[in-house]
């Protein structure tokens, strides 16, 4: 009898969750998307209190009907953390809102705390409602498509959602066109940083928060984040969904998938939190208000770790006072490098899960390649930038020259921040930046480009072919031919894409050839550096650059697989012929 009652209560709660998820979404959508009257806002605030109360009641009911109450608490730390915040908010409301106890408190700090709490509660209820609804669906998030198409479709859906949110009245000061909203949303989700409008001038606080959320989604990866949510709230997901996520994350061990997903999200949020703290204290003497300082620190930390390159400052880090604040620039560089190393590098270093590469004397070959290539490219890039820019920078202090060189070297790999005007750099420096942007960072990271491992594989293959060997070897390891083929597919498709878009934009845009080439490579590498032509692009130019950003983010191999049909291999073989090449 008791078991039947528990099942009935849980069934009711599972049916209520989607309904309140929809209500919470509508409340957030109206409050932060539209300019409402005081009466509407008042009603929505009361609705928020009802939503929070329902959350507390359902949590307590689940706790009371649970047979192992302490185990339930241990399995739901986030939910009980929200319950603790709810108690704090009630105490603050009673202390500071005695004259109008039915209203949210008016004091600035307490009001901000309660406002943030209700936003967190609503977001949690929306996600929980989505997962509860998914439990009743056969296919959950995934449909009967190959993983590459699932990845591509998930990005498309988030980009479209971003466009709609950026077109909300409260997201901008005076509105933006649909093409600019599409370009900005694509750039944010693809963590590029190119923008046809000035972020600080065009977007309100609400609009900038939307951009930050899109950057976070794009940086973590939509499939990664939604899978983590399913693990966190639903306490696991089905075998078929695990297999799809496993293929997207390129991991062969299902048993370690949960630990890897949790590690990815944990490392991301911990890194961004530490970066935000560092930026907050380094900007204490730059004249920012307390709220602006906190938000700017969080926004730029997320943007830097996700290698997005978006900034809420009018001139980015070229703004007076920020350009050579050494602590903040070092913090930004560290965030960019950490974000560009790749999640599997951290899995290897910290021994998270069981990754598929064979360990040999500590780190795997892939991790060693990524770490060594990162250091080499950073030092090589900084040294060459300093040499090629020496004529322009020779009158600057040596420390400033070194800081500029290192920051450009780190940022050009995929981040897009700049402390100097890219339009004033020498042509040799631009060519070097193009090379660094094209190479990018590590696979399974927040960086773009064809990836360092692809370049190393291509060079090793070239050496093998020149020597006439049958196997591609790096050190004491043989690289499988499927990996070699994948590297050549990525390289060939990237050149074809870049040359095709370059041809079209050279025809449609009234811009310098070097500026167009730089813009395309920056978009492909999801970097975000520009020589200032982005706002002046035609509609055709904006659409093509958005396509390049999209292809660069999801990966050219995944893009090629998603756009192609899988065909069975044939058993026959055509006769061989000789061709004169070279």
Residue, then its C-alpha position, 0 to 999 in steps of 0.5 A: x500500500x505504501x509503495x503504491x502511494x509513493x508511486x502515485x505521488x511521484x507520478x503526479x509530481x512528474x506530470x506537474x513538473x512540465x507544467x510549471x516548467x512552461x510557466x517558469x519559462x513564460x515568466x522569465x520570457x515576459x519579465x526579461x524580454x518585454x517592457x511591462x507595466x508595474x501591474x504586470x511585473x507585480x503579478x509575475x513576481x507573485x507568480x515567481x513566489x508560487x513557482x518557488x513554493x511549488x519547488x520547495x513543496x515537491x522537494x520536501x514531499x520527495x524527501x518525506x516519501x523516500x525510504x532512504x532519506x539521507x541517501x536522497x539528500x546526498x543524491x540531490x545536493x543542488x536541490x537542497x542547496x536551492x532550498x537553503x537559499x530559499x530559506x535565506x531569501x525568506x529571512x531577508x524578505x522578513x527583515x528588510x520588507x516589513x512595510x510590504x511583506x507581500x512584495x519582494x524586498x527593495x534594499x539593493x543587495x537583498x533585492x539582487x540576491x532574491x532576484x538571482x535566486x528566483x532566476x536560478x529556481x526558474x531555470x532549474x524548474x524549466x530544465x527539470x520540466x524538460x527532463x520530466x517531459x523527456x521521460x515520457x518520450x521514446x527518443x528523448x533529445x535524440x532522433x534516428x539520425x547519425x551523431x554528426x547530424x544530431x550535433x549539427x541540428x542541435x546547434x541550428x536549433x540553439x542559433x534560431x532560439x538565440x535569434x528570437x531572444x536577441x530580437x526581444x524588445x528588452x534585449x536591445x536599446x533600439x532594435x537590430x535587424x534580423x540578419x544582425x540578430x542571426x549573425x550575432x547568435x551564430x557568432x555567439x553559439x559558434x564562440x567566434x566573436x565577430x559581430x556586425x554591431x557593437x555589443x556595448x551599444x546595441x545590447x542591453x544588460x538582458x541582451x548581453x546576458x543572452x549572448x553570454x548564455x549562448x557563448x556558454x552553450x556553444x563552448x560546452x557543446x549543446x549535446x555535452x550540456x544537455x547530457x550532463x543535465x540529464x545525468x544531473x537531474x534525471x540521474x542517468x540516461x538510456x543506453x542508446x542515448x549514451x552511445x550517441x553522446x559517446x560517438x559525438x564526444x569520440x569516446x569508446x568507454x561507456x562506463x566512463x562517460x558520466x565521469x567525463x561529462x561531469x568533469x567537463x562541466x566542473x572544469x569549465x565552471x571552476x575555471x570560469x569562476x576563478x577567472x571571474x574572481x581574478x578579473x574582478x580584483x584586477x579591475x578595481x581601479x578602473x572606475x566601474x560600478x560594483x554591478x558592472x564590475x561583477x558582470x563584466x568579470x563574469x562575462x569576460x571570463x566566460x568569453x575567454x574560457x570559451x574562446x569566444x572573444x566577445x566583450x562588453x567594453x566599447x573598444x574591447x580590450x583596446x579600451x583605455x585602462x584595460x589594454x595594458x592591465x597586466x593582471x587582467x591580460x594574464x588572466x585572460x590569456x590563461x583562460x584562453x589557453x586552458x579552454x583551448x587545451x581540450x577536455x580530454x587533455x584534462x581527463x588524461x592529466x587528472x586521470x578522469x575516467x578511462x580514455x581510449x588512447x594507450x598510456x605510455x609513461x604517463x600522458x597519452x601521445x595525444x596529450x603530449x602532442x597538444x601540450x608541446x604544440x601549445x607551448x611551441x605555437x605560443x612561443x613561436x607566434x609571440x617571437x615572430x609577432x615581436x619581430x614582424x612588428x618591431x618597426x612599429x613598436x620599437x618606441x614602446x617599452x620592452x615590457x609592453x612589446x612583449x605583452x602585446x606579442x604574447x597576447x596576440x599569439x594566444x588570442x589569435x589561436x582562437x579567442x579573438x581579443x586584441x589589445x591593438x588595432x588589427x587594421x594597423x598591423x603589418x602584412x607579415x604579422x597578418x599572414x602569421x595570424x592567419x596561420x595561427x588562426x587556421x591551425x587553432x587549438x586542441x580537439x574536444x576543446x572550445x577552440x576552432x581551426x583544423x586543430x593542432x593534432x590534424x596539422x601534426x598528423x598531416x606533417x607526419x603523413x607527408x614525411x611518411x609519403x616522401x620516404x615511401x613508407x607504408x605506415x604513418x608513425x609518430x614516435x613509437x606509435x602508428x597512426x591508423x589510416x582512418x585517422x590519416x584519412x580524416x585529417x586529409x578530409x578536414x584539410x581538403x574541405x577547409x581549403x575548398x570552403x575557404x577558397x569558395x567563400x573567398x571567391x564569392x566575397x571578393x565578388x560581392x564585397x567592396x573590401x580589400x582582398x587581405x581584409x576579406x581573407x583575414x575575415x574568412x580565416x577568423x570566422x573559420x577558426x572561430x577566432x573573432x579578430x577582424x580588420x573592421x569590415x564585419x559591420x560593412x558586409x553585405x547580406x550575402x557576406x554576413x550569411x557566408x561568414x555565418x556559414x563559415x563560423x558554423x562549419x568551423x565550430x561543429x568541425x569539418x569532418x562532422x560537417x562533411x559526414x552530416x551532409x553526406x549519405x552513408x553508402x555500403x562499400x562495394x566488393x568490386x575493384x576498378x583497374x589501376x592506372x598511372x597518372x602523371x602528377x606534380 
